Amino acid sequence: MITAFLRLFALRPLLSLAVFGIPVLILIAVGLLTVMVLKLLVFVVLPIALIVWVARKMFWPAGD
């Protein structure tokens, strides 16, 4: 049965691309998107939040 699948994919390369290629491309795209979101979170959002938190601690007393 495995040889039949291999023969089928050898005869129809577009079908093998549809079966194996698109999920691999989706995994690569999701991985790259995840890395970009994590970089944005670590290098943009967290430093801004830290600066705002430190500024509030320094300039506004806890009693107000």
FENZI-V87091 format. One record per pair of residues at least 6 apart in sequence whose ideal C-beta (glycine too) atoms are under 6 Angstrom apart, sorted by the first residue. I is the first residue (numbers start at 1). J is the second residue. D is the distance in Angstrom with one decimal. If there is no record, write none. Layout:
I J D
I J D
This chain:
9 16 3.7
